[in-house]
């Protein structure tokens, strides 16, 4: 298992605040493999399948977070959690262990489903989100409008979350007019309930400026920077 962990490394993709000038507001932590490009999905799913292996991955994240915090004291970091991980005690032990970092570290709950009855799954997820809120660590709902991170989940947890993230890449086949209206609906929701809204998948200056003119000033994507090793 240690050899598999040694194959992993962390990159940080900037999240930009775009106003008169673009400034880095924080970074999303992305898991990478030395042996293959992109996110090592199969390996990641293998690790989180059972608590024993998930605990090793959580320990790895703890070490990497500490390195980043030691090197960059004021850095703001966002770490993805798959809902399946919330079933494991080791995840909650990890969250407890990083509680002192909560001013610098937030959690993004991904859109993936778990293998359980849909009604039981949503009830369980609701319980987990409430428990996450109680940790004091800020929670973002990732890729809203996809998977189980739907409108109902977000509106049921307005008081439990601080951020929503919308990925343009998930809807790239939509007509632009339809896409921007869909995007604007989420933006209106975020404004009404004082949520930060981050738009992902920004790949050009023109798109960045168009969104900025609409008030969507928190942006992430290849235009603003790919993941980079910070330590």
Secondary structure, 3 states (H helix, E strand, C coil): CHHHHHCEEEEEEEEEEECCCEEEEEEEEEEEECCCCCCCHHHHHHHHCCHHHHHHHHHHHHHHHHHHHHHCCCCCEEEEECHHHHHCHHHHHHHHHCHHHCCCEEEEECCCCCCCCHHHHHHHHHHHHHHHHHHCCCEEECCCCECCECHHHHHHCCCCCCEEEEEHHHHCCCCHHHHHHHHHHHHHHHHHCCCEEEEECCCCHHHHHHHHHCCCCEEECCCCCCCECCC
